[in-house]
């Protein structure tokens, strides 16, 4: 395959890839409330913007073409592989799909979806029984689904960074933080001291190393 030829204007692939990943994420996340749909809608907008540049129109490449061509004259910046900017800029001359940033992106994207799926199962079971979700991913962080979304977004940024998605990324992270604080107020109002005790024990977003290193069959402290 000639990877040096232009590979844009493929709007069918934009629609197909956006639909596949959005439906895939929807099967994991299963939004129920207005807040859930808001967070999922922002995530979906990020994916559409990403695939629009990946297969439709390389806006970032055009904006940066002068600087990129002067700094990296040996790269055909209109080829599809050149859209993997980090691989190109750091000199990965082999197939960028096997480059370090691309492989790391797969780990983050896959890990994020796994966390989202595992967290939803725990949350759904807890909501059905009227209890506080504290098992599984919720024993490591208080908002594992938002952590999962951020991991997926970070993975896509490493794989195919664009100016638009770079601008959207901090806005989405800030939105998830605000949503998590709003959720905490509602859950605290419902569960009171039980949630306060849980919040003192479990971090909001970043798990404690001591918790990560615990044996998996060790019971969580009450």
N, CA, C and O of each residue as an XYZ file, in Angstrom:
888
protein
N       0.848     -1.202      0.000
C       0.000      0.000      0.000
C       0.875      1.240      0.000
O       1.868      1.300      0.725
N       0.522      2.211     -0.792
C       1.285      3.445     -0.852
C       0.778      4.396      0.204
O      -0.259      5.037      0.030
N       1.516      4.489      1.314
C       1.084      5.330      2.427
C       1.442      6.785      2.216
O       1.103      7.624      3.052
N       2.131      7.119      1.102
C       2.501      8.496      0.863
C       1.416      9.271      0.116
O       1.509     10.494      0.014
N       0.398      8.603     -0.404
C      -0.672      9.268     -1.135
C      -1.692      9.839     -0.167
O      -1.890      9.299      0.921
N      -2.353     10.949     -0.565
C      -3.357     11.538      0.317
C      -4.475     10.552      0.625
O      -4.847      9.744     -0.225
N      -5.001     10.617      1.822
C      -6.053      9.681      2.225
C      -7.098     10.414      3.051
O      -7.451      9.980      4.148
N      -7.590     11.522      2.520
C      -8.608     12.308      3.215
C      -9.835     12.467      2.316
O      -9.868     11.968      1.191
N     -10.828     13.162      2.828
C     -12.076     13.279      2.091
C     -12.927     12.032      2.163
O     -13.876     11.876      1.394
N     -12.591     11.130      3.093
C     -13.322      9.869      3.236
C     -14.404     10.043      4.302
O     -14.306      9.488      5.396
N     -15.422     10.811      3.972
C     -16.436     11.159      4.969
C     -17.283      9.960      5.376
O     -17.861      9.943      6.463
N     -17.357      8.972      4.514
C     -18.042      7.739      4.908
C     -17.338      7.074      6.079
O     -17.991      6.556      6.985
N     -15.991      7.086      6.067
C     -15.235      6.523      7.178
C     -15.385      7.371      8.437
O     -15.361      6.845      9.550
N     -15.539      8.681      8.260
C     -15.782      9.551      9.424
C     -17.066      9.126     10.115
O     -17.102      8.952     11.334
N     -18.128      8.958      9.320
C     -19.424      8.577      9.886
C     -19.358      7.176     10.484
O     -19.866      6.938     11.580
N     -18.731      6.249      9.760
C     -18.674      4.865     10.223
C     -17.898      4.747     11.528
O     -18.383      4.147     12.487
N     -16.693      5.316     11.570
C     -15.873      5.212     12.774
C     -16.502      5.942     13.956
O     -16.453      5.457     15.087
N     -17.091      7.103     13.697
C     -17.758      7.829     14.785
C     -18.899      6.996     15.353
O     -19.045      6.875     16.569
N     -19.713      6.418     14.458
C     -20.847      5.619     14.906
C     -20.393      4.387     15.672
O     -20.967      4.051     16.708
N     -19.361      3.708     15.167
C     -18.890      2.478     15.824
C     -18.390      2.777     17.231
O     -18.773      2.096     18.183
N     -17.538      3.792     17.371
C     -16.975      4.070     18.690
C     -18.009      4.660     19.641
O     -17.979      4.374     20.837
N     -18.923      5.476     19.128
C     -19.956      6.046     19.999
C     -20.900      4.951     20.497
O     -21.237      4.907     21.680
N     -21.323      4.068     19.590
C     -22.192      2.967     19.998
C     -21.460      1.995     20.918
O     -22.050      1.446     21.848
N     -20.169      1.787     20.652
C     -19.364      0.928     21.511
C     -19.297      1.500     22.925
O     -19.483      0.781     23.907
N     -19.027      2.811     23.013
C     -18.988      3.459     24.327
C     -20.363      3.447     24.981
O     -20.476      3.282     26.196
N     -21.409      3.621     24.174
C     -22.769      3.625     24.711
C     -23.122      2.274     25.325
O     -23.831      2.211     26.329
N     -22.631      1.197     24.724
C     -22.911     -0.133     25.256
C     -22.251     -0.345     26.610
O     -22.712     -1.164     27.406
N     -21.164      0.394     26.879
C     -20.484      0.297     28.172
C     -21.106      1.243     29.201
O     -21.359      0.864     30.345
N     -21.345      2.479     28.767
C     -21.704      3.535     29.719
C     -23.179      3.497     30.093
O     -23.517      3.671     31.264
N     -24.058      3.276     29.133
C     -25.498      3.204     29.349
C     -26.024      4.408     30.139
O     -26.466      4.244     31.276
N     -25.984      5.618     29.556
C     -26.449      6.816     30.281
C     -27.932      6.725     30.617
O     -28.740      6.206     29.847
N     -28.259      7.248     31.791
C     -29.650      7.192     32.248
C     -30.172      8.578     32.611
O     -31.329      8.892     32.331
N     -29.355      9.393     33.217
C     -29.795     10.712     33.663
C     -29.372     11.776     32.650
O     -28.593     11.510     31.735
N     -29.907     12.993     32.835
C     -29.507     14.117     31.978
C     -28.011     14.364     32.097
O     -27.346     14.676     31.109
N     -27.484     14.224     33.310
C     -26.048     14.403     33.521
C     -25.247     13.364     32.747
O     -24.220     13.677     32.144
N     -25.727     12.129     32.770
C     -25.044     11.075     32.016
C     -25.017     11.397     30.530
O     -23.984     11.256     29.875
N     -26.159     11.831     30.000
C     -26.218     12.132     28.574
C     -25.356     13.331     28.225
O     -24.786     13.383     27.136
N     -25.252     14.294     29.128
C     -24.406     15.461     28.872
C     -22.944     15.056     28.768
O     -22.236     15.490     27.859
N     -22.496     14.231     29.693
C     -21.096     13.802     29.660
C     -20.833     12.923     28.445
O     -19.774     13.019     27.824
N     -21.795     12.062     28.103
C     -21.614     11.192     26.947
C     -21.673     11.996     25.650
O     -20.951     11.688     24.702
N     -22.517     13.015     25.598
C     -22.603     13.855     24.405
C     -21.300     14.596     24.139
O     -20.875     14.714     22.989
N     -20.657     15.102     25.204
C     -19.385     15.785     25.034
C     -18.308     14.818     24.558
O     -17.480     15.164     23.716
N     -18.326     13.613     25.100
C     -17.389     12.577     24.663
C     -17.611     12.249     23.188
O     -16.647     12.086     22.439
N     -18.863     12.150     22.767
C     -19.181     11.843     21.374
C     -18.716     12.956     20.449
O     -18.216     12.684     19.357
N     -18.876     14.219     20.875
C     -18.424     15.349     20.063
C     -16.915     15.299     19.860
O     -16.420     15.627     18.781
N     -16.189     14.893     20.886
C     -14.735     14.741     20.769
C     -14.400     13.704     19.702
O     -13.513     13.933     18.880
N     -15.092     12.572     19.704
C     -14.828     11.511     18.735
C     -15.136     11.972     17.312
O     -14.372     11.680     16.392
N     -16.237     12.682     17.123
C     -16.589     13.169     15.788
C     -15.519     14.136     15.283
O     -15.108     14.060     14.126
N     -15.066     15.052     16.158
C     -14.018     15.995     15.764
C     -12.734     15.262     15.408
O     -12.043     15.628     14.457
N     -12.419     14.229     16.175
C     -11.212     13.450     15.921
C     -11.270     12.758     14.561
O     -10.345     12.890     13.760
N     -12.342     12.026     14.296
C     -12.424     11.265     13.051
C     -12.627     12.170     11.842
O     -12.263     11.799     10.726
N     -13.206     13.356     12.050
C     -13.342     14.305     10.943
C     -11.975     14.721     10.421
O     -11.795     14.904      9.217
N     -11.006     14.872     11.328
C      -9.650     15.208     10.884
C      -8.865     13.973     10.469
O      -7.977     14.064      9.621
N      -9.173     12.843     11.041
C      -8.422     11.635     10.719
C      -8.722     11.151      9.299
O      -7.831     10.664      8.604
N      -9.978     11.286      8.874
C     -10.361     10.768      7.559
C     -10.994     11.817      6.644
O     -11.044     11.615      5.431
N     -11.473     12.923      7.194
C     -12.171     13.908      6.381
C     -11.284     15.011      5.861
O     -10.880     14.996      4.698
N     -10.976     15.975      6.721
C     -10.153     17.111      6.313
C      -9.087     17.362      7.377
O      -9.438     17.630      8.526
N      -7.786     17.285      7.035
C      -6.706     17.427      8.034
C      -6.448     18.878      8.394
O      -5.428     19.453      8.014
N      -7.383     19.467      9.132
C      -7.300     20.883      9.457
C      -6.004     21.229     10.186
O      -5.372     22.243      9.889
N      -5.614     20.392     11.131
C      -4.396     20.663     11.903
C      -3.166     20.656     11.011
O      -2.295     21.513     11.155
N      -3.081     19.699     10.089
C      -1.945     19.623      9.174
C      -1.874     20.885      8.316
O      -0.788     21.418      8.089
N      -3.019     21.364      7.838
C      -3.032     22.563      7.014
C      -2.609     23.794      7.804
O      -1.856     24.628      7.300
N      -3.083     23.910      9.020
C      -2.706     25.057      9.842
C      -1.211     25.062     10.158
O      -0.574     26.116     10.184
N      -0.667     23.884     10.397
C       0.728     23.775     10.809
C       1.658     23.383      9.664
O       2.835     23.106      9.893
N       1.149     23.358      8.446
C       1.928     22.811      7.335
C       3.251     23.531      7.128
O       4.272     22.884      6.896
N       3.253     24.866      7.207
C       4.491     25.607      7.013
C       5.536     25.251      8.045
O       6.689     24.984      7.706
N       5.140     25.247      9.296
C       6.087     24.924     10.377
C       6.531     23.475     10.296
O       7.712     23.175     10.472
N       5.593     22.572     10.032
C       5.937     21.157      9.955
C       6.900     20.878      8.797
O       7.863     20.127      8.949
N       6.630     21.491      7.638
C       7.480     21.236      6.475
C       8.885     21.788      6.666
O       9.855     21.208      6.178
N       8.995     22.907      7.375
C      10.324     23.494      7.608
C      11.110     22.707      8.654
O      12.334     22.607      8.567
N      10.417     22.151      9.634
C      11.109     21.417     10.690
C      11.344     19.960     10.328
O      12.327     19.358     10.761
N      10.438     19.389      9.531
C      10.522     17.965      9.171
C      10.338     17.825      7.658
O       9.305     17.339      7.197
N      11.344     18.254      6.887
C      11.189     18.289      5.421
C      11.090     16.916      4.774
O      10.644     16.819      3.631
N      11.485     15.866      5.454
C      11.460     14.539      4.854
C      10.132     13.822      4.962
O      10.011     12.679      4.519
N       9.125     14.474      5.546
C       7.827     13.828      5.768
C       6.806     14.361      4.776
O       6.708     15.570      4.567
N       6.050     13.463      4.167
C       4.929     13.855      3.314
C       3.731     14.106      4.220
O       3.052     13.164      4.630
N       3.473     15.353      4.529
C       2.458     15.676      5.531
C       1.028     15.535      5.022
O       0.081     15.695      5.792
N       0.858     15.235      3.726
C      -0.486     14.968      3.225
C      -0.803     13.479      3.194
O      -1.904     13.088      2.807
N       0.146     12.649      3.596
C      -0.144     11.223      3.695
C      -0.930     10.948      4.967
O      -0.855     11.709      5.932
N      -1.674      9.869      4.962
C      -2.506      9.564      6.129
C      -1.650      9.258      7.358
O      -1.978      9.684      8.466
N      -0.554      8.521      7.164
C       0.284      8.155      8.302
C       0.869      9.370      9.004
O       1.151      9.317     10.201
N       1.056     10.472      8.267
C       1.636     11.672      8.863
C       0.716     12.301      9.897
O       1.148     13.130     10.698
N      -0.574     11.899      9.879
C      -1.480     12.410     10.899
C      -1.128     11.946     12.293
O      -1.577     12.533     13.278
N      -0.321     10.886     12.389
C       0.196     10.461     13.683
C       1.352     11.400     14.045
O       2.519     11.015     13.975
N       1.021     12.608     14.425
C       2.017     13.672     14.554
C       3.141     13.329     15.525
O       4.308     13.602     15.244
N       2.806     12.744     16.642
C       3.837     12.462     17.638
C       4.858     11.469     17.113
O       6.058     11.622     17.339
N       4.378     10.447     16.410
C       5.304      9.463     15.847
C       6.224     10.118     14.822
O       7.422      9.839     14.791
N       5.663     10.991     13.981
C       6.455     11.661     12.955
C       7.449     12.637     13.565
O       8.615     12.667     13.169
N       6.998     13.436     14.526
C       7.847     14.474     15.096
C       8.968     13.903     15.945
O      10.026     14.520     16.075
N       8.745     12.726     16.529
C       9.793     12.105     17.332
C      10.636     11.120     16.523
O      11.442     10.373     17.078
N      10.437     11.131     15.192
C      11.345     10.404     14.324
C      11.066      8.933     14.154
O      11.960      8.183     13.760
N       9.830      8.485     14.444
C       9.515      7.072     14.242
C       9.266      6.852     12.756
O       8.195      7.184     12.248
N      10.239      6.301     12.066
C      10.174      6.196     10.611
C       9.533      4.894     10.125
O       9.265      4.754      8.932
N       9.286      3.957     11.011
C       8.600      2.726     10.618
C       7.105      2.991     10.582
O       6.673      4.139     10.688
N       6.316      1.941     10.433
C       4.865      2.081     10.418
C       4.401      2.716     11.730
O       4.624      2.147     12.798
N       3.755      3.893     11.667
C       3.376      4.585     12.912
C       2.377      3.802     13.756
O       2.242      4.062     14.952
N       1.676      2.848     13.149
C       0.716      2.053     13.917
C       1.415      1.143     14.929
O       0.771      0.612     15.835
N       2.715      0.965     14.779
C       3.484      0.164     15.724
C       4.450      1.033     16.530
O       5.355      0.521     17.190
N       4.254      2.329     16.472
C       5.090      3.248     17.231
C       4.713      3.279     18.696
O       3.630      2.817     19.055
N       5.573      3.809     19.556
C       5.317      3.794     21.007
C       4.083      4.577     21.414
O       3.346      4.145     22.300
N       3.843      5.724     20.784
C       2.671      6.516     21.159
C       1.383      5.810     20.745
O       0.390      5.837     21.472
N       1.407      5.182     19.580
C       0.223      4.481     19.103
C      -0.083      3.272     19.981
O      -1.240      3.028     20.323
N       0.949      2.518     20.345
C       0.732      1.352     21.212
C       0.236      1.778     22.591
O      -0.647      1.140     23.164
N       0.815      2.870     23.126
C       0.351      3.375     24.418
C      -1.100      3.824     24.327
O      -1.867      3.656     25.275
N      -1.479      4.395     23.182
C      -2.859      4.845     23.024
C      -3.828      3.672     23.102
O      -4.915      3.804     23.663
N      -3.441      2.515     22.539
C      -4.301      1.346     22.618
C      -4.486      0.902     24.064
O      -5.584      0.509     24.457
N      -3.416      0.961     24.859
C      -3.505      0.577     26.264
C      -4.471      1.499     27.006
O      -5.311      1.035     27.777
N      -4.348      2.807     26.768
C      -5.203      3.773     27.462
C      -6.658      3.654     27.016
O      -7.566      3.686     27.846
N      -6.884      3.517     25.707
C      -8.257      3.414     25.201
C      -8.910      2.132     25.698
O     -10.033      2.153     26.203
N      -8.197      1.009     25.551
C      -8.751     -0.260     26.015
C      -8.973     -0.273     27.512
O     -10.009     -0.739     27.985
N      -7.997      0.241     28.269
C      -8.144      0.296     29.722
C      -9.295      1.186     30.142
O     -10.021      0.871     31.085
N      -9.465      2.307     29.435
C     -10.565      3.210     29.766
C     -11.918      2.562     29.567
O     -12.799      2.689     30.418
N     -12.096      1.862     28.445
C     -13.371      1.196     28.194
C     -13.620      0.073     29.205
O     -14.758     -0.139     29.625
N     -12.581     -0.634     29.591
C     -12.735     -1.697     30.589
C     -13.193     -1.117     31.926
O     -14.077     -1.673     32.578
N     -12.591      0.001     32.331
C     -12.974      0.649     33.588
C     -14.415      1.136     33.526
O     -15.175      0.951     34.476
N     -14.798      1.762     32.402
C     -16.177      2.245     32.254
C     -17.174      1.099     32.382
O     -18.185      1.217     33.074
N     -16.878     -0.016     31.704
C     -17.792     -1.159     31.736
C     -17.889     -1.752     33.136
O     -18.984     -2.031     33.624
N     -16.738     -1.945     33.781
C     -16.738     -2.540     35.120
C     -17.442     -1.630     36.119
O     -18.165     -2.104     36.995
N     -17.230     -0.323     35.986
C     -17.855      0.626     36.916
C     -19.363      0.659     36.718
O     -20.110      0.746     37.693
N     -19.823      0.591     35.468
C     -21.257      0.654     35.237
C     -21.962     -0.544     35.875
O     -23.042     -0.393     36.446
N     -21.368     -1.714     35.784
C     -22.002     -2.900     36.374
C     -22.152     -2.739     37.883
O     -23.191     -3.076     38.451
N     -21.110     -2.222     38.526
C     -21.173     -2.017     39.980
C     -22.202     -0.949     40.319
O     -22.995     -1.121     41.245
N     -22.196      0.157     39.573
C     -23.121      1.250     39.857
C     -24.561      0.815     39.640
O     -25.435      1.148     40.439
N     -24.817      0.073     38.565
C     -26.182     -0.374     38.284
C     -26.693     -1.286     39.390
O     -27.834     -1.147     39.833
N     -25.858     -2.219     39.840
C     -26.265     -3.135     40.907
C     -26.542     -2.366     42.195
O     -27.494     -2.670     42.914
N     -25.703     -1.362     42.484
C     -25.892     -0.574     43.700
C     -27.182      0.242     43.622
O     -27.915      0.340     44.606
N     -27.459      0.826     42.459
C     -28.682      1.616     42.304
C     -29.932      0.746     42.413
O     -30.948      1.177     42.959
N     -29.856     -0.460     41.902
C     -31.004     -1.361     41.972
C     -31.322     -1.767     43.407
O     -32.481     -1.988     43.758
N     -30.281     -1.861     44.232
C     -30.478     -2.265     45.630
C     -30.539     -1.078     46.584
O     -30.691     -1.260     47.792
N     -30.422      0.137     46.048
C     -30.488      1.330     46.888
C     -29.300      1.503     47.800
O     -29.416      2.083     48.879
N     -28.146      0.998     47.368
C     -26.936      1.084     48.182
C     -25.908      1.991     47.533
O     -26.054      2.396     46.379
N     -24.874      2.302     48.283
C     -23.770      3.110     47.796
C     -22.789      2.220     47.038
O     -22.399      1.163     47.535
N     -22.389      2.639     45.840
C     -21.432      1.864     45.037
C     -20.039      2.016     45.642
O     -19.474      3.110     45.653
N     -19.487      0.900     46.150
C     -18.170      0.950     46.778
C     -17.279     -0.219     46.364
O     -16.139     -0.315     46.818
N     -17.780     -1.100     45.516
C     -17.018     -2.288     45.150
C     -16.311     -2.088     43.807
O     -16.529     -1.086     43.127
N     -15.473     -3.039     43.437
C     -14.810     -3.006     42.142
C     -14.034     -1.722     41.934
O     -13.282     -1.309     42.816
N     -14.201     -1.079     40.779
C     -13.476      0.173     40.528
C     -13.780      1.260     41.543
O     -12.949      2.134     41.792
N     -14.977      1.208     42.133
C     -15.346      2.221     43.120
C     -14.592      2.044     44.440
O     -14.665      2.919     45.302
N     -13.885      0.956     44.614
C     -13.051      0.805     45.806
C     -11.684      1.454     45.617
O     -10.908      1.569     46.566
N     -11.390      1.883     44.371
C     -10.117      2.552     44.075
C     -10.286      4.062     43.951
O      -9.496      4.833     44.497
N     -11.320      4.474     43.229
C     -11.618      5.897     43.052
C     -13.123      6.097     43.121
O     -13.892      5.165     42.884
N     -13.544      7.318     43.446
C     -14.968      7.583     43.607
C     -15.695      7.796     42.269
O     -16.920      7.691     42.204
N     -14.947      8.092     41.217
C     -15.575      8.370     39.921
C     -14.858      7.602     38.810
O     -14.262      8.216     37.925
N     -14.907      6.286     38.845
C     -14.146      5.504     37.853
C     -14.627      5.689     36.414
O     -13.828      5.591     35.482
N     -15.916      5.954     36.221
C     -16.392      6.116     34.847
C     -15.801      7.376     34.207
O     -15.427      7.356     33.034
N     -15.716      8.455     34.959
C     -15.090      9.663     34.417
C     -13.599      9.439     34.188
O     -13.041      9.926     33.205
N     -12.959      8.712     35.084
C     -11.553      8.362     34.880
C     -11.396      7.563     33.589
O     -10.453      7.786     32.828
N     -12.319      6.634     33.343
C     -12.271      5.839     32.124
C     -12.410      6.699     30.876
O     -11.686      6.504     29.900
N     -13.346      7.656     30.906
C     -13.514      8.542     29.761
C     -12.249      9.358     29.500
O     -11.845      9.518     28.348
N     -11.626      9.872     30.549
C     -10.415     10.671     30.380
C      -9.276      9.818     29.822
O      -8.488     10.297     29.006
N      -9.183      8.563     30.254
C      -8.165      7.669     29.696
C      -8.386      7.451     28.203
O      -7.432      7.461     27.425
N      -9.640      7.254     27.803
C      -9.945      7.061     26.383
C      -9.582      8.318     25.593
O      -8.955      8.225     24.538
N      -9.971      9.486     26.093
C      -9.649     10.738     25.415
C      -8.148     10.932     25.290
O      -7.653     11.350     24.243
N      -7.420     10.625     26.368
C      -5.967     10.762     26.344
C      -5.352      9.817     25.323
O      -4.420     10.186     24.608
N      -5.874      8.597     25.258
C      -5.374      7.641     24.287
C      -5.554      8.127     22.859
O      -4.641      8.007     22.041
N      -6.725      8.675     22.552
C      -6.955      9.178     21.198
C      -6.065     10.375     20.891
O      -5.618     10.534     19.755
N      -5.804     11.213     21.879
C      -4.905     12.346     21.664
C      -3.493     11.881     21.331
O      -2.843     12.449     20.453
N      -3.017     10.860     22.023
C      -1.692     10.335     21.725
C      -1.638      9.728     20.327
O      -0.625      9.824     19.634
N      -2.737      9.106     19.926
C      -2.768      8.424     18.633
C      -2.878      9.401     17.475
O      -2.217      9.229     16.450
N      -3.717     10.436     17.633
C      -3.957     11.351     16.512
C      -4.270     12.746     17.062
O      -5.436     13.141     17.087
N      -3.264     13.493     17.500
C      -3.514     14.816     18.086
C      -3.949     15.825     17.031
O      -3.387     15.876     15.937
N      -4.957     16.628     17.368
C      -5.402     17.716     16.487
C      -5.590     18.965     17.332
O      -5.728     18.889     18.553
N      -5.594     20.114     16.671
C      -5.777     21.365     17.396
C      -7.148     21.416     18.068
O      -7.272     21.889     19.197
N      -8.175     20.928     17.371
C      -9.528     20.988     17.928
C      -9.676     20.071     19.133
O     -10.231     20.477     20.154
N      -9.187     18.841     19.026
C      -9.327     17.930     20.159
C      -8.429     18.348     21.327
O      -8.776     18.131     22.488
N      -7.275     18.948     21.018
C      -6.436     19.481     22.099
C      -7.151     20.610     22.832
O      -7.020     20.741     24.049
N      -7.908     21.425     22.098
C      -8.671     22.498     22.739
C      -9.848     21.943     23.526
O     -10.190     22.470     24.584
N     -10.476     20.874     23.014
C     -11.632     20.286     23.687
C     -11.231     19.508     24.933
O     -12.005     19.430     25.888
N     -10.037     18.934     24.938
C      -9.631     18.029     26.011
C      -9.729     18.675     27.403
O     -10.403     18.118     28.269
N      -9.078     19.837     27.656
C      -9.190     20.401     29.008
C     -10.611     20.819     29.367
O     -10.996     20.782     30.535
N     -11.396     21.220     28.354
C     -12.790     21.578     28.627
C     -13.585     20.360     29.068
O     -14.409     20.443     29.980
N     -13.338     19.232     28.420
C     -14.031     18.006     28.806
C     -13.607     17.549     30.198
O     -14.443     17.141     31.004
N     -12.314     17.618     30.476
C     -11.843     17.224     31.808
C     -12.480     18.113     32.872
O     -12.932     17.623     33.906
N     -12.515     19.428     32.615
C     -13.136     20.354     33.568
C     -14.620     20.038     33.743
O     -15.146     20.117     34.853
N     -15.294     19.681     32.646
C     -16.711     19.330     32.740
C     -16.912     18.085     33.584
O     -17.838     18.028     34.394
N     -16.055     17.087     33.404
C     -16.177     15.868     34.196
C     -15.918     16.138     35.677
O     -16.555     15.536     36.541
N     -14.990     17.037     35.967
C     -14.734     17.397     37.364
C     -15.969     18.048     37.966
O     -16.378     17.706     39.076
N     -16.571     18.999     37.225
C     -17.782     19.660     37.731
C     -18.918     18.664     37.928
O     -19.622     18.715     38.937
N     -19.097     17.764     36.974
C     -20.147     16.760     37.107
C     -19.906     15.851     38.304
O     -20.850     15.468     38.995
N     -18.654     15.508     38.550
C     -18.344     14.639     39.685
C     -18.660     15.341     41.005
O     -19.162     14.712     41.937
N     -18.370     16.635     41.087
C     -18.678     17.383     42.316
C     -20.186     17.480     42.521
O     -20.673     17.385     43.648
N     -20.917     17.669     41.437
C     -22.378     17.716     41.537
C     -22.929     16.370     41.982
O     -23.843     16.314     42.805
N     -22.384     15.289     41.445
C     -22.814     13.955     41.851
C     -22.545     13.727     43.334
O     -23.377     13.166     44.046
N     -21.386     14.163     43.790
C     -21.031     13.944     45.187
C     -22.009     14.646     46.122
O     -22.373     14.103     47.164
N     -22.431     15.848     45.752
C     -23.391     16.561     46.601
C     -24.706     15.789     46.692
O     -25.315     15.704     47.758
N     -25.136     15.228     45.560
C     -26.396     14.484     45.570
C     -26.268     13.180     46.366
O     -27.155     12.832     47.145
N     -25.158     12.465     46.162
C     -24.986     11.193     46.872
C     -24.797     11.440     48.367
O     -25.290     10.672     49.192
N     -24.090     12.504     48.713
C     -23.896     12.830     50.135
C     -25.242     13.160     50.794
O     -25.488     12.797     51.944
N     -26.106     13.855     50.044
C     -27.427     14.170     50.591
C     -28.251     12.910     50.798
O     -29.094     12.860     51.693
N     -28.014     11.883     49.971
C     -28.787     10.648     50.077
C     -28.239      9.702     51.139
O     -29.012      9.083     51.869
N     -26.909      9.581     51.236
C     -26.315      8.566     52.108
C     -25.644      9.154     53.355
O     -25.303      8.409     54.275
N     -25.451     10.472     53.399
C     -24.952     11.129     54.602
C     -23.610     10.619     55.097
O     -22.650     10.563     54.328
N     -23.526     10.242     56.386
C     -22.251      9.820     56.984
C     -21.598      8.639     56.275
O     -20.371      8.534     56.257
N     -22.395      7.750     55.692
C     -21.819      6.602     54.991
C     -20.967      7.063     53.813
O     -19.895      6.516     53.551
N     -21.468      8.085     53.103
C     -20.679      8.580     51.976
C     -19.461      9.354     52.464
O     -18.396      9.277     51.850
N     -19.601     10.098     53.557
C     -18.455     10.832     54.104
C     -17.331      9.871     54.485
O     -16.159     10.148     54.231
N     -17.687      8.755     55.086
C     -16.677      7.765     55.459
C     -16.027      7.166     54.214
O     -14.815      6.952     54.175
N     -16.843      6.900     53.206
C     -16.322      6.362     51.948
C     -15.382      7.363     51.277
O     -14.319      6.987     50.784
N     -15.780      8.648     51.260
C     -14.971      9.681     50.621
C     -13.644      9.886     51.344
O     -12.643     10.217     50.707
N     -13.618      9.700     52.639
C     -12.348      9.829     53.367
C     -11.405      8.686     53.028
O     -10.186      8.851     53.077
N     -11.947      7.553     52.690
C     -11.140      6.366     52.440
C     -10.694      6.248     50.980
O      -9.608      5.741     50.701
N     -11.533      6.717     50.049
C     -11.285      6.493     48.617
C     -11.087      7.842     47.920
O     -11.931      8.728     48.051
N      -9.987      8.011     47.185
C      -9.734      9.275     46.465
C     -10.757      9.516     45.366
O     -11.466      8.604     44.942
N     -10.818     10.749     44.921
C     -11.806     11.110     43.904
C     -11.440     10.541     42.534
O     -12.273      9.900     41.893
N     -10.198     10.767     42.074
C      -9.812     10.357     40.719
C      -8.556      9.496     40.647
O      -8.494      8.579     39.828
N      -7.573      9.762     41.466
C      -6.299      9.047     41.383
C      -6.186      8.041     42.517
O      -6.179      8.435     43.683
N      -6.099      6.767     42.209
C      -6.032      5.748     43.277
C      -4.725      5.828     44.040
O      -3.702      6.252     43.503
N      -4.769      5.420     45.287
C      -3.551      5.375     46.093
C      -2.707      4.167     45.683
O      -3.234      3.094     45.386
N      -1.387      4.365     45.673
C      -0.491      3.270     45.312
C      -0.672      2.080     46.243
O      -0.635      0.930     45.807
N      -0.867      2.362     47.527
C      -1.028      1.272     48.489
C      -2.240      0.417     48.151
O      -2.223     -0.799     48.340
N      -3.301      1.065     47.644
C      -4.503      0.313     47.254
C      -4.247     -0.495     45.985
O      -4.716     -1.627     45.867
N      -3.511      0.072     45.042
C      -3.219     -0.638     43.800
C      -2.354     -1.870     44.039
O      -2.461     -2.863     43.319
N      -1.484     -1.799     45.069
C      -0.559     -2.895     45.325
C      -1.141     -3.962     46.241
O      -0.500     -4.984     46.487
N      -2.360     -3.734     46.752
C      -2.979     -4.736     47.620
C      -3.317     -5.978     46.820
O      -3.644     -5.871     45.638
N      -3.248     -7.167     47.434
C      -3.727     -8.380     46.748
C      -5.176     -8.227     46.379
O      -5.955     -7.655     47.141
N      -5.552     -8.727     45.224
C      -6.903     -8.525     44.712
C      -7.969     -9.201     45.561
O      -9.127     -8.782     45.556
N      -7.579    -10.260     46.302
C      -8.583    -10.957     47.103
C      -8.662    -10.403     48.518
O      -9.403    -10.912     49.358
N      -7.877     -9.340     48.770
C      -7.925     -8.744     50.118
C      -9.171     -7.893     50.249
O      -9.413     -7.049     49.387
N      -9.974     -8.076     51.288
C     -11.215     -7.327     51.409
C     -10.937     -5.855     51.661
O      -9.952     -5.483     52.297
N     -11.851     -5.017     51.133
C     -11.747     -3.581     51.353
C     -12.089     -3.226     52.782
O     -13.027     -3.776     53.359
N     -11.333     -2.310     53.352
C     -11.566     -1.913     54.743
C     -12.953     -1.319     54.872
O     -13.386     -0.568     53.998
N     -13.663     -1.643     55.950
C     -15.030     -1.114     56.126
C     -15.004      0.377     56.426
O     -16.057      0.990     56.603
